[in-house]
Amino acid sequence: MQIEKTALPEILILTPRRFEDARGFFAETWNKTRMAEAGLDVDFVQDNHSVSAHAGTLRGLHFQAPPHAQAKLVRCGRGRFLDVAIDIRAGSPRYGQWVAVELSAENGRQLLVPEGFAHGFVTREDDTEIVYKCSDFYDAASDGAIHWDSCGIDWGLSAEPILSEKDAVAPPLDAFSSPFAMKDIT
Ligand SMILES: Cc1cn([C@H]2C[C@H](O)[C@@H](COP(=O)(O)OP(=O)(O)O[C@H]3O[C@@H](C)C(=O)[C@@H](O)[C@H]3O)O2)c(=O)[nH]c1=O
């Protein structure tokens, strides 16, 4: 597993080794023991899978508030998408800063998004499939969203995105009161 830092040090790109042969490839996409050895001891408890039928579908920016905050490990099963994480920890020196990384079935990259960051993505091909692990269970009452177009993120869009009703009316970042505290910052 190759581990790379992004412009935000807490957001990591994990690229599993691929064992290729005549059939295709094999890869370990998460190995708890090996990741703990690398200092990434995350206890994932739920796996999610979503498919977006059309390119230009944007989901986000989402988070779960404490005590149900989630770290996520995100990867692409089919197609490709731009994956985005933004620091929403109150008092963070990097509050409002974001990173965007293209994840595709071809490049096999995964984004590790810790607690305290909102997450979203926009698909870049039809029928794009996203698979991700979460470190806490879904809790509808803790679900939060920030409007995708209120944070200065370059989504690489050439037209208006396809959104859920919930995401279309999410509050902007400047009207947002963060439930995440500075104590998460080391
Ligand atoms: C996220 C989630 C949703 N649901 C249900 C609620 C709802 O009826 C339906 C669709 O939910 P949503 O519209 O919130 O799905 P979606 O917009 O795909 O939400 C996801 O977006 C990405 C960016 C994330 O980071 C995820 O954590 C999650 O928030 O699925 C669950 O049962 N479990 C879950 O873990």
The ligand as an SDF file (V2000), in Angstrom:
LIG
                    3D

 35 37  0  0  0  0  0  0  0  0999 V2000
  -25.4610    7.6690    4.0380 C   0  0  0  0  0  0  0  0  0  0  0  0
  -26.6180    6.6810    4.3160 C   0  0  0  0  0  0  0  0  0  0  0  0
  -27.8710    6.8680    3.7620 C   0  0  0  0  0  0  0  0  0  0  0  0
  -28.8630    5.9980    4.0270 N   0  0  0  0  0  0  0  0  0  0  0  0
  -30.1830    6.2400    3.3980 C   0  0  0  0  0  0  0  0  0  0  0  0
  -30.8050    7.5790    3.7410 C   0  0  0  0  0  0  0  0  0  0  0  0
  -31.5400    7.9540    2.4840 C   0  0  0  0  0  0  0  0  0  0  0  0
  -32.8580    7.4360    2.5120 O   0  0  0  0  0  0  0  0  0  0  0  0
  -30.7780    7.2510    1.3690 C   0  0  0  0  0  0  0  0  0  0  0  0
  -29.9140    8.1950    0.5450 C   0  0  0  0  0  0  0  0  0  0  0  0
  -29.1020    8.9380    1.4420 O   0  0  0  0  0  0  0  0  0  0  0  0
  -28.2840   10.2010    0.9640 P   0  0  0  0  0  0  0  0  0  0  0  0
  -29.1080   11.0030    0.0130 O   0  0  0  0  0  0  0  0  0  0  0  0
  -27.7810   10.9030    2.1770 O   0  0  0  0  0  0  0  0  0  0  0  0
  -27.0910    9.5340    0.1520 O   0  0  0  0  0  0  0  0  0  0  0  0
  -25.7710   10.2310   -0.4120 P   0  0  0  0  0  0  0  0  0  0  0  0
  -26.1080   11.6100   -0.8920 O   0  0  0  0  0  0  0  0  0  0  0  0
  -25.1070    9.3100   -1.3190 O   0  0  0  0  0  0  0  0  0  0  0  0
  -24.9190   10.4110    0.9440 O   0  0  0  0  0  0  0  0  0  0  0  0
  -23.5590   10.0890    1.0090 C   0  0  0  0  0  0  0  0  0  0  0  0
  -22.8100   11.1170    0.3680 O   0  0  0  0  0  0  0  0  0  0  0  0
  -21.4130   11.0020    0.4490 C   0  0  0  0  0  0  0  0  0  0  0  0
  -20.7970   12.2380   -0.1670 C   0  0  0  0  0  0  0  0  0  0  0  0
  -20.9070   10.7130    1.8110 C   0  0  0  0  0  0  0  0  0  0  0  0
  -19.8320   11.1540    2.2360 O   0  0  0  0  0  0  0  0  0  0  0  0
  -21.6990    9.7310    2.6020 C   0  0  0  0  0  0  0  0  0  0  0  0
  -21.3000    9.6980    3.9610 O   0  0  0  0  0  0  0  0  0  0  0  0
  -23.1700    9.9660    2.4860 C   0  0  0  0  0  0  0  0  0  0  0  0
  -23.5060   11.1600    3.1910 O   0  0  0  0  0  0  0  0  0  0  0  0
  -29.9800    6.2460    1.9820 O   0  0  0  0  0  0  0  0  0  0  0  0
  -28.6820    4.9020    4.8460 C   0  0  0  0  0  0  0  0  0  0  0  0
  -29.6300    4.0960    5.0910 O   0  0  0  0  0  0  0  0  0  0  0  0
  -27.4410    4.6780    5.3740 N   0  0  0  0  0  0  0  0  0  0  0  0
  -26.3870    5.5330    5.1550 C   0  0  0  0  0  0  0  0  0  0  0  0
  -25.2490    5.2860    5.6650 O   0  0  0  0  0  0  0  0  0  0  0  0
  1  2  1  0
  2  3  2  0
  2 34  1  0
  3  4  1  0
  4  5  1  0
  4 31  1  0
  5  6  1  0
  5 30  1  0
  6  7  1  0
  7  8  1  0
  7  9  1  0
  9 10  1  0
  9 30  1  0
 10 11  1  0
 11 12  1  0
 12 13  2  0
 12 14  1  0
 12 15  1  0
 15 16  1  0
 16 17  2  0
 16 18  1  0
 16 19  1  0
 19 20  1  0
 20 21  1  0
 20 28  1  0
 21 22  1  0
 22 23  1  0
 22 24  1  0
 24 25  2  0
 24 26  1  0
 26 27  1  0
 26 28  1  0
 28 29  1  0
 31 32  2  0
 31 33  1  0
 33 34  1  0
 34 35  2  0
M  END
$$$$
